[in-house]
C-alpha cells in the first residue's frame, strides 16, 4: 500500500477498560493529536477512527467527548465500508474469534488484543485464515514496550548478565471481591464460561516476554487456584468465581534458562511495582518493573553468610544501582500502534502477528493442561 493522508480504523470494544484507555485515548487519539504517524519518506499518515460496540448511548457519549465523527452498532456495515482499512479488536475473549473472522473475510488489516482466542486450534486457524487472505496483522505485545523491560532488553543485548541462569516474575495485586469495595477488574474475568482466568489472561503475556527476551518456551509446569470462590459483579450481585485467579508456573526456556512466574489477583503488593522480573546471570543480576530497572554487577555482589542466630544488619537493597533514565519512553501501546500503522501503510517490519498470538494461547492451554494433570508439559514449536 502506498502512503496516504488518512487511514480509517474500526475500533471494536472501546467502551471496555483497555479499549478506551490504552487504545483509543492514549494511542489513536494521541496519534491524531500529534498529526499522525511519521513515515520513512518524511510524509505522515493521519488516523480516523470509527467506534463500534453494542451500546449506542456509550458510543455516542465517547464520540462526543473526544470529537469523533463516526460510530455505529453495526459491525457488518463498518466492515463493508472500504474507507475503514483496519479492524482493531478489544472485545472480551469469547467474542474475538468470530469478529476477527469477519474482518479477515472482509479483507481488513487486523490489529487485536490478546489472547487471540480461547484455545490454540482457533488461534492457529485465525493465523491461517489471515495468511490465506493476504491481510496484514498485528497482535498487542504491550509489555515489551514498558520502560522497565526495554531497559532490561538493553542489558541483555549488551551482555550484562553473562550467561543467564534464571528468571523470576512476580505479578499481581489484590482485586477486591466487589462486596464492600468495587472490584478493579470486570466480573467476566472470574467466570470460565466467559473466557476468564488468569492463565488465559497472563500466560500469553509471559510467552512473548520470555521468547523475545530469553528464548522459546519449551515446557511448562503449573499449579492454579481459585482462591476467592465468590465475588460480586457490576450490579452488586454475588456470583460463583469459576475461573482460576492465581497461577504458579515454572517455564523451561531454550538454552537451559529456568523461569518461575507467580501470577495472582489475590496477593497484597510488597514490591516496588505490580510487575517485577528478576534476572540472574553469572556476571550480574537485574530487577525490572513496569518503569524502573536496577542492577547488581558481579563486582558489587556481597558475600552473604547464613546465620539465623544473629540479626543481619547488611542493607542488601543498597547494593543495587538504578539503570539511568537516559532516553524518553512513550506509552507502549501508542508506540506499537505507530509501528503497526507503518507496517500497513509502507510494509515496515512486524514480528507480532497472529502466529505469535497463537503461541501465547498455546502456552496458556498447555499451562492449564499441566495444572489438570500435575505433569510438566512440553511445548511444541509453532512457526507458521
N, C-alpha and C positions, 0 to 999 in steps of 0.2 A: 504493500500500500504506500502511495506517495504521501508526503507531508501535506496536511490540510489545516485550515484555520480553526476548525471546531470538530470535536468528536462527541457523539451522543452516547450516553451511558444509562442503561436501565439499572436502577438500584432497587433491588427487591429485598425488603426486610429492614428498611431504615427506621422503623418505629421501635425496633429492638435496641438493647443497650449498646452492643458493639457496632451494629449497622449505623446507628445515629451518631454516636460519639466519635468513634475512631474513623469510620469510613466516609461518612457524609461530612461532618463538621471539620474534623482535624485533617482530612485528606482531600476530598474532592472540592469542598468549598474553600479550603486553604489554597489549593492549586488554582481555583478560579480567581481568588483574590490576588494572587501573585502574578496573574496574567498568563497562566497556562504553564506548559512544560517546555523547557528549552530542548531543542533537538540538535543533533550533531552538526547540521548545516547552519546553525545560528538562528533558524526560524523557531516559531513557537506554535504549539497546538493547544487550543483552549478546550475546556471541558464543559459539557452541557448535560446535566442530569435530568432524568425523569424518575420520579419516585413512584414505586409500585408497592401495593400492600392490600390487605383485606379491609381495613377500616378507613372509610372515606374521611371522617372527621379528623382523624390523626394525621392523615396525609395532607389534608388541606391546611391544618394548623402548622405543620412543619414547613410546608412550602411557603406559606405566608410569612412565617417567622424569618426565613432565610432568603426571601426574594427569588424563589424557584418557580418558574412559569408552568412547568409540566408535572402532572401527577395523574395516576389512574389506578383503579382497582382491577383493570382488565389486562392481565399479563399477556394473553394471547394477542391482543391488539397491539401492544407495545412491541412484541417480538415480530409482528408482521410489518412494522413500520421501518423502512430502510434507513431513516435518519438516526436510529439508535443502533450503533455498531457493536457495542459491548454490553454483555449481560453480566451484572455483578450480583452475587447471591450471598445474603446474610441471614437466611432463614434458619429455623430450627432444623436440626439434623435430619429428622424423619421426612421433612418436606423437600430436602435438597435434590435428591436424585431425579424425581420426575420433572422438577423445574429445570435442572441442568440439561436433561434430555431434550426438553422442548427447545431450549436455547441453542443447543448444538444442531438440532434438526433445522432450526431457522437460520443457521449459518452465522450466528453471532460469535464474536470472540468472547471467551469465558474468563471471568475472574471470580474466585469463590473462596469463602471461608472454609475452614476445616472443622471436623473431619468431612471429607468429601462425600462420604456415605456411611451407613451404619454397619456395613460389612465389606470385606475385601472383594468379594465377587462383584458387587455393584460398583465399587470404586474402580476396579480394573476395567469393567465394561464401559464406564464413562471415559476412561482414558482411550480405549479402543475406538469408541464412537467418535471422539474428538479428532483422533488421528485420521480415521477414515473420511471424516467430513472436511479435513484440512483447515480446521479453525485454530486460532491461536488461543492458548490457555495459560492461566496463572493461578496458583494456589497461595493463599496467605501464609507466609513464613515469618511472622512479625518478630518473634523473639530473637532471630538472628540480627535484627536491626537495633536491638536495645543497646544503649551506650555501654553498659557493663559487659555484654557479650561481645561487642565489637572490640573493646579493649582486650578481652580475653583472646579473641581471634588474632589480634595483633601480636600478643605474646607468643601464641603457638607458632605463627608464621616466622617469628624472629628466633625461634629455637630456645626460648627462655627456660622451658621445663626440662630440657634434655630428653631422656626417654620418659614418656608419660606412663604412669603406673596405674592411677585410679582417678575416678571422677565421682563426686558425691553431690547429689542435688537435694535440696530441701525446698519444697514449695507448699504453700497453703496458708490458711488463716481460719479463724472461727467464723463460719457462716451461721448467723442466728437462725433459730428454728422458725421464727416468724410469729410465735405466740405472743410474746411481750415486746419484742424488738423486731422491726421489719427485717426480713432476710435481704441480704445483699445480692442474691442470685435468683433467677426465676425458678419457679417451682418445678418446671419440666425437667430441670437438671437432675432431679432426685426421683424421677419415675422412669423405670427401664422401658416401659412401653412407648414412651415419648422420645426415646433416644438419649436419655440421661445417663449419668455415671461418670465418675472422674477418670476412669481408664479411657473411655472413648473420647473424653474431652481433652485429656492431657497427654496421653501417650503419643498421639500424632505430633504434638509439640516436641516431646522428648526425642522422637525418632529423627526429626530434621535437625534438631540441635546437635545430637550426638553424631549423626552421619556427616554433617557439614563441618564440625569442629574436630572430631576424633576418628571417625571411620564408620563403616557399615555396622549396624546392629546385627549380630549373628545368632543371639539366643536371648531368652527372657525367662526369668522365674519370678512369679508374682503371688502375693497374697493380698486379697481385697477384703473390705469390710463395709457394712452399712452400720456405722456406729450410732447414728441417730435414726431410729426406726419411724418416728412420727414427726412430721413438720406441718407448717401452716402455710397455705397458699396466698395468692394476692388478694383474695376475698376474705381472708381471715379464717378459712375453713381448714380443719385438720385433715391430713391425708397420710396414707402409708408411704414411706420412702422405700421404694423397691430397687433403687439403683445404688451401686457402690459409691460411697462418699469418701473413701480412703483407699490408697493402694501403696503397697510396699514392694519394690521391684529391684531385681538385680539384672543388669543387661551385660551380656558379653559382647565386646567390641572387637572387630578385626585387629589383629596385631597383639592381642592379649590384654588390652585395657579392660578393667572391670569398672562398671558404673553402677552406683546404687542411687535410686531416686525414691524419696518419700513424697507422696502427693496426698494432701488431706484438706478437707473442708471442716475438719473437727480439731484443729490444732491452734493453740494460742502462740502468737509470734514472739519468739525470743531470739531474734537475729536482726541485722540491720535493715533487711529488705524482705519482701514477701517471697522472693525467689533468690536463693543463693546457690551457687555451684562452686565447689572446691575442686581444684585440680592439683594433684600431687605428682611431681616428677623427680628424677634423680638430681636435677640441678636447681629446682625451685618449685614453689607452690604458689597458687593464687586462689582468691575467693572473689567471684564476680557476682554482682546482683543486677538489678534492672539498670542501675545507673553507675554505681561505684564498682571499683575493682582494686583489690590490694594484693601485694605480693610479698613473699619472703624468699630471698635467694639462699642458696646453699651456704654462701659465705657469711650470711647473717642468721643462720639457724642455730638456736640454742641447743644445749645438751641436757635435756630434762632427765631427772633421775627419780624413779618411783620410790616414794617413801610415805606411806599413808599415816605414819605416826607423827609427822611434823607438818604444820601448815606451810604450803608453798607460797612464798612471798614474791615469786617472779611474776612480772607483768607480761604475760605472753602476748597480749594484744598489742603491746608497744613494739614488738618485734616485726610488725608488718608495716609496709610502706604503701601509701596510696599511689595508684597509677595516675599521673597528672592529667588534667583536663586540657590537652594540647590541640584539640580540634572540636568543632561545634557539631553536635549530632542533632539532626532534625527528628521530628516524630517518625518512628519507624514505619508505621502504616502508610504515611504520606510518601516516604522515600520509596517504598516498594510499589506503591501506586504509580509513581513517576517512572520507575523502571519498566513496569508493565505497559504503560502507555507508549513509551519509546519502543517497546517490543512490538506492539500492534502497529504503530504508525511507520516505523522505519526498520523493523526487523532486528532490533537490538537483542543481544543475548538474553535468554531467560531460562534458568535451570529448574525453576519451581513450577513444574507442570502437574498434570493430573496423575502421571505415573509416580511422581514424588508424593503426591497426596495419597495415592493407593498404598505406598509403602508405610505411611503413617497409620492408615487404617489397619493394615496387616499386623503391625506391631500391637495395636490395641486388641485385635482379635486373638492373636497368639498369647497376649498377656492374660486375657480372660480365660483362654483355654488352660493356661498354666495354673491359674487360680482354681479352676474347676477340677483339675486332675492332680494337682500337687506336684507336677513334674516340671523340670526345666524343658523348654520348648525351643527347638532350632527354628530360625527364621530363614526361609528360602530367599534367594536373591531375586529381586524384581527390577528389571531394567527397561522393559518395553511391554 
